[in-house]
Amino acid sequence: MSEPRRLGRLLFALVLLLGLAAPLAARPTAPEELVGQVQKKYQQLRSLEFDFAQATRTGGRTRQGSGNAVFYRPGGEGPEGHGVIRWNYTEPTEQTIVNDGRELSVYTPRDRQLLVSPAGEMEADITYALFTGAQSLLDAFTAAPADPEFRLSEPPADSEAVLLTPREEQSQLKRLQLWLAPDRTIRRLLLEDHFGALTELTFTGVHFDRLAPGDRERAAMLRRLELAPDTEIIRQ
C-alpha cells in the first residue's frame, strides 16, 4: 500500500476527533467518561477548521509535514448534505485528501496521480461515521488510562491523555492516544500501526462552526479537485 493511501486511511480513521470541547471536570475523569464527553460534542459539530503539524516515524526515520484541514456537514437531504472532509498538505509535498462519505480521494499534483477508493468501509473511515453520528466511539474503541511511554515527543503542557484501542482488529491501526487541554480540546493525537510506525498530529488555530449551515456551494468546493490534464486516475 502506498504511503499517501496508508496515511490517508489512518487520518480518516481518527481525524474528526480533533478540537472537540467539553465542560471542565471537577474530579479525575474515567477514560470512558472522558470519551463520552468528546463523543457528545463531536456529534453536534457542524464544521471544524485547523492547522496541523505531522511527524511520522518509520524504521528510525522521522519525516515532518504540515498543512490545514476543513470538516463540514452542510445538512439536508441527499448525498450533498452529507459531511465532507478535506486535508490540504503543504509540506513536505503538496497533497489533497478528500472524503465525501462515498469516496476517499488522494491527489498528489507532483506525481500527477489521483487514488480513489470506496470510503464506506468502517476501517477506512470510522471517523466519518462518527461525525455523522452513525457510530459510537466506545462501540469502536476501548478506552484506558494513557500509556506514558507511548509518545513521539514531549506531551503538551497541562494536558490529559487517554488511550484508545480498536475493539476489532484493524489492518491499519493498532492503537491511538489523545492529549486533551483542560477544556477537552484535543491538542494532539498519536497513531501506531501494526508495523510500529507512529504518526503524530498536533493541532493549532482550531475554529468551530464558522461555516454557515446549508451552504451546498461551499461543500461542493471542498469536494472539488483541480486535476492537471494528464493526471492518472487509479480506482481501487
Helices and strands as residue ranges (DSSP letters): H 3-14, G 15-17, H 31-44, E 47-58, E 61-72, G 79-81, E 84-91, E 95-99, E 103-108, G 109-111, E 113-118, H 126-131, H 137-140, E 141-145, E 160-166, E 175-180, E 186-192, E 198-208, H 216-223, E 232-235
